Amino acid sequence: MGNQTAIRGSRTQSLPRASQKFPKGRVCEHPDCNTMISTYNRRERCWAHAEMRIPRLRGRKPASDSA
């Protein structure tokens, strides 16, 4: 009985924000493509026809005249 441990608790926190949804039934806007787009996809085209975007992961955005 000499070895006692304390139990700590924390207050309950609010739930995380819900994911943004877009209208159901959207189809890729590329001609001759019938791919249904997910309600969570904000783009108007499917992954195969969307323009490639390279995210900036860290650091500053390069100046437009330096490249």
Distance bins in CASP14 RR format, pairs under 12 A and 6 or more apart:
PFRMAT RR
TARGET T0000
AUTHOR 0000-0000-0000
RMODE 2
METHOD distances of the structure
MODEL  1
18 40 0 0 0 0 0 1 0 0 0 0 0
19 38 0 0 0 0 0 1 0 0 0 0 0
19 39 0 0 0 0 1 0 0 0 0 0 0
19 40 1 0 1 0 0 0 0 0 0 0 0
19 41 0 0 0 0 0 1 0 0 0 0 0
19 42 0 0 0 0 0 1 0 0 0 0 0
20 38 0 0 0 0 0 1 0 0 0 0 0
20 39 0 0 0 0 1 0 0 0 0 0 0
20 40 1 0 0 1 0 0 0 0 0 0 0
20 41 0 0 0 0 0 1 0 0 0 0 0
20 42 1 0 0 1 0 0 0 0 0 0 0
21 37 0 0 0 0 0 1 0 0 0 0 0
21 38 0 0 0 0 1 0 0 0 0 0 0
21 39 1 0 1 0 0 0 0 0 0 0 0
21 40 1 0 0 1 0 0 0 0 0 0 0
21 41 0 0 0 0 1 0 0 0 0 0 0
21 42 0 0 0 0 1 0 0 0 0 0 0
22 36 0 0 0 0 0 1 0 0 0 0 0
22 37 1 0 0 1 0 0 0 0 0 0 0
22 38 0 0 0 0 1 0 0 0 0 0 0
22 39 1 0 1 0 0 0 0 0 0 0 0
22 40 1 0 0 1 0 0 0 0 0 0 0
22 41 1 0 0 1 0 0 0 0 0 0 0
22 42 1 0 0 1 0 0 0 0 0 0 0
22 43 0 0 0 0 1 0 0 0 0 0 0
22 44 0 0 0 0 1 0 0 0 0 0 0
23 36 0 0 0 0 0 1 0 0 0 0 0
23 37 0 0 0 0 1 0 0 0 0 0 0
23 38 0 0 0 0 0 1 0 0 0 0 0
23 39 1 0 0 1 0 0 0 0 0 0 0
23 40 0 0 0 0 0 1 0 0 0 0 0
23 41 0 0 0 0 0 1 0 0 0 0 0
23 42 0 0 0 0 0 1 0 0 0 0 0
23 44 0 0 0 0 0 1 0 0 0 0 0
24 36 0 0 0 0 1 0 0 0 0 0 0
24 37 0 0 0 0 1 0 0 0 0 0 0
24 38 0 0 0 0 1 0 0 0 0 0 0
24 39 1 0 1 0 0 0 0 0 0 0 0
24 40 0 0 0 0 0 1 0 0 0 0 0
24 41 0 0 0 0 0 1 0 0 0 0 0
25 34 0 0 0 0 0 1 0 0 0 0 0
25 35 0 0 0 0 0 1 0 0 0 0 0
25 36 1 0 0 1 0 0 0 0 0 0 0
25 37 1 0 0 1 0 0 0 0 0 0 0
25 38 0 0 0 0 1 0 0 0 0 0 0
25 39 0 0 0 0 1 0 0 0 0 0 0
25 41 0 0 0 0 0 1 0 0 0 0 0
26 33 0 0 0 0 0 1 0 0 0 0 0
26 34 0 0 0 0 0 1 0 0 0 0 0
26 35 0 0 0 0 1 0 0 0 0 0 0
26 36 1 0 0 1 0 0 0 0 0 0 0
26 37 1 0 1 0 0 0 0 0 0 0 0
26 38 0 0 0 0 1 0 0 0 0 0 0
26 39 0 0 0 0 1 0 0 0 0 0 0
26 40 0 0 0 0 0 1 0 0 0 0 0
26 41 0 0 0 0 1 0 0 0 0 0 0
26 42 0 0 0 0 0 1 0 0 0 0 0
26 43 0 0 0 0 1 0 0 0 0 0 0
26 44 1 0 0 1 0 0 0 0 0 0 0
26 45 0 0 0 0 1 0 0 0 0 0 0
26 46 0 0 0 0 1 0 0 0 0 0 0
27 33 1 0 0 1 0 0 0 0 0 0 0
27 34 1 0 0 1 0 0 0 0 0 0 0
27 35 1 0 0 1 0 0 0 0 0 0 0
27 36 1 0 0 1 0 0 0 0 0 0 0
27 37 1 0 0 1 0 0 0 0 0 0 0
27 38 0 0 0 0 0 1 0 0 0 0 0
27 41 0 0 0 0 0 1 0 0 0 0 0
27 44 0 0 0 0 1 0 0 0 0 0 0
27 45 0 0 0 0 1 0 0 0 0 0 0
27 46 0 0 0 0 1 0 0 0 0 0 0
27 49 0 0 0 0 0 1 0 0 0 0 0
28 34 1 0 0 1 0 0 0 0 0 0 0
28 35 1 0 1 0 0 0 0 0 0 0 0
28 36 0 0 0 0 1 0 0 0 0 0 0
28 37 1 0 0 1 0 0 0 0 0 0 0
28 38 0 0 0 0 0 1 0 0 0 0 0
28 41 0 0 0 0 1 0 0 0 0 0 0
28 43 0 0 0 0 1 0 0 0 0 0 0
28 44 1 0 0 1 0 0 0 0 0 0 0
28 45 1 0 1 0 0 0 0 0 0 0 0
28 46 1 0 1 0 0 0 0 0 0 0 0
28 47 0 0 0 0 1 0 0 0 0 0 0
28 48 0 0 0 0 1 0 0 0 0 0 0
28 49 1 0 1 0 0 0 0 0 0 0 0
28 50 0 0 0 0 1 0 0 0 0 0 0
29 35 0 0 0 0 0 1 0 0 0 0 0
29 37 0 0 0 0 1 0 0 0 0 0 0
29 43 0 0 0 0 1 0 0 0 0 0 0
29 44 1 0 1 0 0 0 0 0 0 0 0
29 45 1 0 1 0 0 0 0 0 0 0 0
29 46 0 0 0 0 1 0 0 0 0 0 0
29 49 0 0 0 0 1 0 0 0 0 0 0
29 50 0 0 0 0 0 1 0 0 0 0 0
30 37 0 0 0 0 0 1 0 0 0 0 0
30 43 0 0 0 0 0 1 0 0 0 0 0
30 44 0 0 0 0 1 0 0 0 0 0 0
30 45 1 0 1 0 0 0 0 0 0 0 0
30 46 1 0 0 1 0 0 0 0 0 0 0
30 47 0 0 0 0 0 1 0 0 0 0 0
30 48 0 0 0 0 1 0 0 0 0 0 0
30 49 1 1 0 0 0 0 0 0 0 0 0
30 50 0 0 0 0 1 0 0 0 0 0 0
30 51 0 0 0 0 0 1 0 0 0 0 0
31 45 0 0 0 0 0 1 0 0 0 0 0
31 49 0 0 0 0 1 0 0 0 0 0 0
32 46 0 0 0 0 0 1 0 0 0 0 0
32 48 0 0 0 0 0 1 0 0 0 0 0
32 49 0 0 0 0 0 1 0 0 0 0 0
33 44 0 0 0 0 0 1 0 0 0 0 0
33 45 1 0 0 1 0 0 0 0 0 0 0
33 46 1 0 0 1 0 0 0 0 0 0 0
33 47 0 0 0 0 0 1 0 0 0 0 0
33 48 1 0 0 1 0 0 0 0 0 0 0
33 49 1 0 1 0 0 0 0 0 0 0 0
33 50 0 0 0 0 0 1 0 0 0 0 0
34 46 0 0 0 0 1 0 0 0 0 0 0
34 48 0 0 0 0 0 1 0 0 0 0 0
34 49 0 0 0 0 0 1 0 0 0 0 0
35 41 0 0 0 0 0 1 0 0 0 0 0
35 43 0 0 0 0 0 1 0 0 0 0 0
35 44 0 0 0 0 0 1 0 0 0 0 0
35 45 0 0 0 0 1 0 0 0 0 0 0
35 46 1 0 1 0 0 0 0 0 0 0 0
35 47 0 0 0 0 1 0 0 0 0 0 0
35 48 1 0 0 1 0 0 0 0 0 0 0
35 49 0 0 0 0 1 0 0 0 0 0 0
35 50 0 0 0 0 0 1 0 0 0 0 0
36 46 0 0 0 0 1 0 0 0 0 0 0
37 43 1 0 0 1 0 0 0 0 0 0 0
37 44 1 0 0 1 0 0 0 0 0 0 0
37 45 1 0 0 1 0 0 0 0 0 0 0
37 46 1 0 0 1 0 0 0 0 0 0 0
37 47 0 0 0 0 1 0 0 0 0 0 0
37 48 0 0 0 0 0 1 0 0 0 0 0
37 49 0 0 0 0 0 1 0 0 0 0 0
37 50 0 0 0 0 1 0 0 0 0 0 0
38 46 0 0 0 0 1 0 0 0 0 0 0
38 47 0 0 0 0 1 0 0 0 0 0 0
41 47 0 0 0 0 1 0 0 0 0 0 0
41 49 0 0 0 0 0 1 0 0 0 0 0
41 50 0 0 0 0 1 0 0 0 0 0 0
42 50 0 0 0 0 0 1 0 0 0 0 0
42 53 0 0 0 0 0 1 0 0 0 0 0
43 49 0 0 0 0 1 0 0 0 0 0 0
43 50 1 0 1 0 0 0 0 0 0 0 0
43 51 0 0 0 0 1 0 0 0 0 0 0
43 52 0 0 0 0 0 1 0 0 0 0 0
43 53 0 0 0 0 1 0 0 0 0 0 0
44 50 0 0 0 0 1 0 0 0 0 0 0
44 51 0 0 0 0 0 1 0 0 0 0 0
45 51 1 0 0 1 0 0 0 0 0 0 0
45 52 0 0 0 0 0 1 0 0 0 0 0
45 53 0 0 0 0 0 1 0 0 0 0 0
47 53 0 0 0 0 0 1 0 0 0 0 0
55 61 0 0 0 0 0 1 0 0 0 0 0
56 62 0 0 0 0 1 0 0 0 0 0 0
60 66 0 0 0 0 0 1 0 0 0 0 0
61 67 0 0 0 0 0 1 0 0 0 0 0
END
